[in-house]
């Protein structure tokens, strides 16, 4: 499932969902990289 996260105020990234963290952030995979951020609703 594709999800979008905010990395900063103006930068977003989209990738496959890997994990949901306890503080509300999620981890996504973009290519070979794992990125964490707050999901866009």
C-alpha positions as CSV (number, residue, x, y, z in Angstrom):
1,X,0.0,0.0,0.0
2,X,1.4,3.4,-1.0
3,X,1.6,6.1,1.7
4,X,2.7,9.7,1.8
5,X,4.7,11.2,4.6
6,X,5.9,14.7,5.4
7,X,9.7,14.9,5.9
8,X,9.7,18.6,6.6
9,X,7.3,21.5,6.2
10,X,7.7,21.5,2.4
11,X,9.0,18.1,1.5
12,X,6.9,15.0,1.1
13,X,7.8,11.4,0.1
14,X,5.7,8.5,-1.2
15,X,6.5,4.9,-0.9
16,X,5.3,1.4,0.4
17,X,4.3,1.2,4.0
18,X,6.7,-0.8,6.1
19,X,5.8,-0.1,9.8
20,X,3.6,2.1,12.0
21,X,5.4,3.5,15.0
22,X,4.0,4.2,18.5
23,X,4.5,8.0,18.3
24,X,2.2,8.3,15.2
25,X,5.0,8.3,12.5
26,X,5.2,5.6,9.8
27,X,8.1,4.1,8.0
28,X,8.0,3.8,4.2
29,X,10.4,2.2,1.7
30,X,11.5,4.4,-1.3
31,X,13.7,2.3,-3.5
32,X,16.3,0.9,-1.1
33,X,15.9,3.6,1.5
34,X,13.7,3.6,4.6
35,X,12.1,7.0,5.6
36,X,10.2,7.9,8.7
37,X,7.7,10.8,9.0
38,X,4.2,11.8,9.8
39,X,1.5,10.5,7.4
40,X,-0.4,12.9,5.3
41,X,-4.2,12.5,5.9
